[in-house]
Amino acid sequence: MELQEYKKMLINTVLEHYPVYLQSKLLKYMTKDDRVINDRRKIKPGQGSLLSIDVTGIEGVGNKLCHLLDHAEEGLYAKIYKYVEEFEFVKGYRYACIFEYKEDLDIDMISSFDSSHIQLYYHDNDKYDCMWRTGSWIPTVNLEKDRVLFKYSVTLDNREGDKIKYVVLVVMELNSKRVSIYFDSVASEYKNPVKDFYAVMLDTIKRNFEKLIGINLLTIDFKAIIYYIQYLQNNNVHLSENIKVSAQKMKRDGTVSYLEAKKDSEEEPTIPILGELKEWLRERDYLFEVNEETRRIKEELSNFIEEIEQTSDYPKVQIRFRDKGFHLEMTHAYKNYEYSVFKIDGNLSDDRELIEYAKACLDKYYRELEART
């Protein structure tokens, strides 16, 4: 793909695929070193156009980004697209899938890979991301102190021939031996195949990454972690995080019960019928304190509810991190694959801070559970 076509695709991606708040974050990112000025207060007296690109006079974030990316590759405008490529390494993504591996690897081993397999990222060179459609796939790799980021870039197009750049980011953490695969939603007109687009994309990149690095990505049993957290809470064990786990889908004896959890609500989300029964018992606790017989009835009912909860399968749960003000949806056995997929609800205004917090929390309880078994 020629550079001009690549830049045109970037413009279409930013304007059509990025929500407004993400466009604003991208523009802010492009002003981090004052090469681009979007604040009149930063313009110094006598500062000319040779020192910076002033976009303060252009109306609208989209128009400013279009001006920067669509300009000829000359002067200060040369390689402006590199800011977008950098931004793709740090921006927040809606979905994540987390694995672990056992092999020992280090930065030097990965940086020594042949250039026909990876493309190391440098801000100052003329290379741009290798786009995949068919055939070989060369990810752009960003090396950090204790982790390596692999950016897989895919060309997606609709029936009108409009192209967008779709990014799947694979983050390899060398110390904890965790691999996180991040991806975003995309308009249905760009999905190919339409059915199970994300599952197919995720599995394709997972297999490609395993072959590239020479490791096996192992599934983490997040369902067991959720059960463990619920076990701690049910036994009144104090958790350092203020979290609430709620089932959104329950399967038992061939039947399925669904719950759409209320957003931004302090009310406890509950599975219909079962949750209503628990609430009914709590509200009428006084009825069961009459004598020993009534207390035994209450105990039998509570044990019955607990048995149903323990013998039911919860393929979809919501984890509400009340101390951080966000919630995470977790789908187990995603599209009949073994792994779980996470979805962050709300604006991704804090880059990957929210999902990283959730990962650290779940990883802590995963290690606790491993130590117990």
Secondary structure by P-SEA (a helix, b strand, c coil): ccaaaaaaaaaaaaaccccaaaaaaaaaaaacccccccccccccccccccccccccccccaaaaaaaaaaccccccccccaaaaaaaaaccccccbbbbbbcccccaaaaaacccccbbbbbcccccccccccccbbbbbbbbcccbbbbbbbbbbbccccbbbbbbbbbbbbccccbbbbbbbbbcccccccccaaaaaaaaaaaaaaaaaacccccccaaaaaaaaaaaaaaaccccccbbbbbbcbbbcccbbbbbbccccccccccccaaaaaaaaaaaacccccccaaaaaaaaaaaaaaaaaaaaccccbbbbbcccccbbbbbbcccccccbbbbbbcccccccaaaaaaaaaaaaaaaaaaaaac
